[in-house]
Amino acid sequence: MADFDFPDDLIELERSAWEAIQAGNLTVEQATAVQAGVTAFAAAAGVSRYTAEMALKKAVRHAEPEE
């Protein structure tokens, strides 16, 4: 999977949504905001939305521990 330089606000949106998913309280508004952010990022980067979304999820949900 390609490496992307996601903007901090998109990382934070996904992080917040992931925490909400884990807590069982994700809202439609949160999900919509993440989807819109991913779609805009993918269009600007010239990649598929799916590829960008999977890379973002991996970056947030499976981040390598900082040393």
N, CA, C and O of each residue as an XYZ file, in Angstrom:
268
protein
N       0.850     -1.182      0.000
C       0.000      0.000      0.000
C       0.888      1.235      0.000
O       1.916      1.276      0.677
N       0.492      2.211     -0.744
C       1.286      3.427     -0.880
C       1.315      4.213      0.431
O       0.383      4.161      1.234
N       2.401      4.932      0.615
C       2.504      5.822      1.764
C       1.998      7.201      1.357
O       2.345      7.712      0.292
N       1.181      7.794      2.212
C       0.625      9.107      1.947
C       0.998     10.048      3.077
O       1.193      9.625      4.216
N       1.095     11.320      2.751
C       1.332     12.343      3.755
C      -0.021     13.010      4.037
O      -0.341     14.061      3.482
N      -0.796     12.375      4.904
C      -2.129     12.883      5.214
C      -2.024     14.157      6.042
O      -1.143     14.270      6.893
N      -2.910     15.113      5.803
C      -2.920     16.320      6.634
C      -3.364     15.969      8.058
O      -4.130     15.029      8.271
N      -2.872     16.733      9.009
C      -3.169     16.471     10.418
C      -4.668     16.457     10.709
O      -5.138     15.653     11.514
N      -5.423     17.351     10.048
C      -6.861     17.389     10.333
C      -7.571     16.119      9.878
O      -8.532     15.689     10.517
N      -7.113     15.513      8.785
C      -7.714     14.264      8.317
C      -7.339     13.110      9.244
O      -8.173     12.251      9.534
N      -6.107     13.086      9.702
C      -5.677     12.069     10.680
C      -6.529     12.194     11.940
O      -6.978     11.189     12.492
N      -6.748     13.414     12.388
C      -7.530     13.626     13.606
C      -8.993     13.223     13.411
O      -9.603     12.657     14.319
N      -9.555     13.505     12.248
C     -10.922     13.077     11.959
C     -11.046     11.562     12.036
O     -11.973     11.036     12.653
N     -10.108     10.864     11.405
C     -10.142      9.401     11.410
C      -9.902      8.859     12.818
O     -10.552      7.900     13.234
N      -8.980      9.465     13.545
C      -8.697      9.021     14.918
C      -9.948      9.173     15.797
O     -10.286      8.282     16.576
N     -10.616     10.302     15.657
C     -11.827     10.551     16.430
C     -12.929      9.555     16.055
O     -13.629      9.038     16.925
N     -13.075      9.294     14.762
C     -14.084      8.340     14.307
C     -13.758      6.931     14.803
O     -14.660      6.196     15.204
N     -12.495      6.549     14.781
C     -12.090      5.228     15.245
C     -12.382      5.071     16.740
O     -12.852      4.020     17.177
N     -12.102      6.114     17.515
C     -12.414      6.069     18.947
C     -13.928      5.943     19.163
O     -14.377      5.220     20.052
N     -14.703      6.649     18.345
C     -16.159      6.577     18.453
C     -16.665      5.186     18.065
O     -17.589      4.668     18.692
N     -16.075      4.589     17.054
C     -16.449      3.225     16.656
C     -16.196      2.269     17.806
O     -17.047      1.444     18.139
N     -15.031      2.382     18.407
C     -14.682      1.489     19.512
C     -15.608      1.689     20.713
O     -15.900      0.736     21.436
N     -16.065      2.905     20.926
C     -16.960      3.204     22.036
C     -18.427      2.916     21.687
O     -19.299      2.946     22.555
N     -18.682      2.637     20.408
C     -20.039      2.333     19.977
C     -20.923      3.548     19.799
O     -22.146      3.451     19.899
N     -20.302      4.711     19.531
C     -21.120      5.916     19.374
C     -20.718      6.778     18.184
O     -20.767      8.006     18.259
N     -20.322      6.143     17.092
C     -20.015      6.885     15.870
C     -21.292      7.521     15.340
O     -22.333      6.871     15.258
N     -21.203      8.792     14.983
C     -22.372      9.479     14.427
C     -22.271      9.539     12.910
O     -21.193      9.398     12.332
N     -23.401      9.748     12.291
C     -23.434      9.911     10.839
C     -22.584     11.118     10.447
O     -21.891     11.085      9.430
N     -22.634     12.175     11.242
C     -21.871     13.383     10.951
C     -20.366     13.100     10.957
O     -19.638     13.582     10.089
N     -19.905     12.317     11.936
C     -18.480     11.973     11.987
C     -18.082     11.155     10.762
O     -17.076     11.442     10.114
N     -18.874     10.144     10.454
C     -18.572      9.282      9.314
C     -18.580     10.079      8.012
O     -17.731      9.869      7.145
N     -19.530     10.983      7.880
C     -19.630     11.813      6.681
C     -18.425     12.742      6.561
O     -17.905     12.939      5.463
N     -17.981     13.306      7.661
C     -16.821     14.204      7.643
C     -15.564     13.459      7.216
O     -14.776     13.970      6.420
N     -15.376     12.256      7.741
C     -14.205     11.466      7.350
C     -14.287     11.128      5.866
O     -13.306     11.279      5.138
N     -15.449     10.673      5.419
C     -15.619     10.294      4.016
C     -15.356     11.477      3.083
O     -14.709     11.323      2.047
N     -15.857     12.652      3.453
C     -15.632     13.842      2.629
C     -14.150     14.207      2.603
O     -13.618     14.580      1.558
N     -13.491     14.099      3.743
C     -12.067     14.400      3.806
C     -11.236     13.439      2.974
O     -10.309     13.852      2.277
N     -11.567     12.164      3.050
C     -10.846     11.155      2.266
C     -11.082     11.383      0.778
O     -10.150     11.306     -0.023
N     -12.309     11.659      0.415
C     -12.643     11.887     -0.995
C     -11.881     13.087     -1.547
O     -11.331     13.021     -2.646
N     -11.845     14.178     -0.795
C     -11.123     15.375     -1.236
C      -9.624     15.105     -1.318
O      -8.969     15.526     -2.272
N      -9.079     14.409     -0.326
C      -7.652     14.089     -0.342
C      -7.314     13.227     -1.550
O      -6.339     13.496     -2.252
N      -8.109     12.198     -1.795
C      -7.858     11.295     -2.916
C      -7.910     12.030     -4.251
O      -7.073     11.802     -5.125
N      -8.887     12.905     -4.404
C      -8.996     13.665     -5.654
C      -7.772     14.557     -5.853
O      -7.231     14.634     -6.956
N      -7.338     15.227     -4.794
C      -6.169     16.111     -4.892
C      -4.887     15.328     -5.146
O      -3.990     15.804     -5.842
N      -4.802     14.121     -4.579
C      -3.596     13.297     -4.734
C      -3.609     12.487     -6.023
O      -2.591     11.920     -6.416
N      -4.768     12.436     -6.679
C      -4.880     11.684     -7.932
C      -4.854     10.175     -7.728
O      -4.334      9.435     -8.563
N      -5.421      9.725     -6.607
C      -5.478      8.289     -6.320
C      -6.935      7.906     -6.074
O      -7.800      8.766     -5.910
N      -7.184      6.611     -6.052
C      -8.557      6.175     -5.787
C      -8.914      6.458     -4.337
O      -8.057      6.419     -3.454
N     -10.179      6.740     -4.104
C     -10.652      6.996     -2.752
C     -10.427      5.768     -1.889
O     -10.045      5.889     -0.725
N     -10.657      4.603     -2.438
C     -10.476      3.361     -1.692
C      -9.036      3.216     -1.201
O      -8.808      2.892     -0.035
N      -8.075      3.452     -2.076
C      -6.661      3.345     -1.706
C      -6.316      4.332     -0.603
O      -5.640      3.980      0.363
N      -6.779      5.565     -0.746
C      -6.509      6.583      0.275
C      -7.172      6.211      1.600
O      -6.568      6.360      2.662
N      -8.412      5.729      1.537
C      -9.127      5.377      2.762
C      -8.441      4.225      3.496
O      -8.288      4.273      4.716
N      -8.031      3.204      2.771
C      -7.361      2.065      3.408
C      -6.026      2.486      4.025
O      -5.666      2.021      5.107
N      -5.299      3.357      3.343
C      -4.020      3.843      3.883
C      -4.247      4.686      5.139
O      -3.475      4.595      6.093
N      -5.295      5.500      5.143
C      -5.606      6.319      6.311
C      -5.989      5.435      7.497
O      -5.514      5.650      8.613
N      -6.834      4.457      7.261
C      -7.223      3.540      8.341
C      -6.000      2.829      8.904
O      -5.860      2.695     10.120
N      -5.119      2.376      8.028
C      -3.904      1.694      8.484
C      -3.030      2.644      9.302
O      -2.486      2.257     10.336
N      -2.899      3.877      8.839
C      -2.065      4.857      9.544
C      -2.589      5.142     10.944
O      -1.807      5.330     11.876
N      -3.917      5.176     11.098
C      -4.513      5.501     12.396
C      -4.677      4.263     13.263
O      -4.338      4.285     14.446
N      -5.186      3.198     12.694
C      -5.547      2.020     13.490
C      -4.381      1.077     13.754
O      -4.395      0.313     14.720
N      -3.385      1.135     12.900
C      -2.255      0.212     13.040
C      -0.932      0.978     12.995
O       0.049      0.528     12.403
N      -0.935      2.127     13.627
C       0.264      2.982     13.615
C       1.413      2.276     14.313
O       1.222      1.580     15.310
N       2.592      2.465     13.779
C       3.780      1.907     14.409
C       4.073      2.702     15.656
O       3.977      3.929     15.638
N       4.433      2.030     16.754
C       4.736      2.755     17.983
C       5.934      3.685     17.804
O       6.914      3.346     17.141
N       5.828      4.867     18.416
C       6.940      5.818     18.345
C       8.017      5.393     19.324
O       7.731      4.923     20.425
N       9.250      5.566     18.904
C      10.362      5.178     19.761
C      10.921      6.348     20.515
O      11.868      6.191     21.285
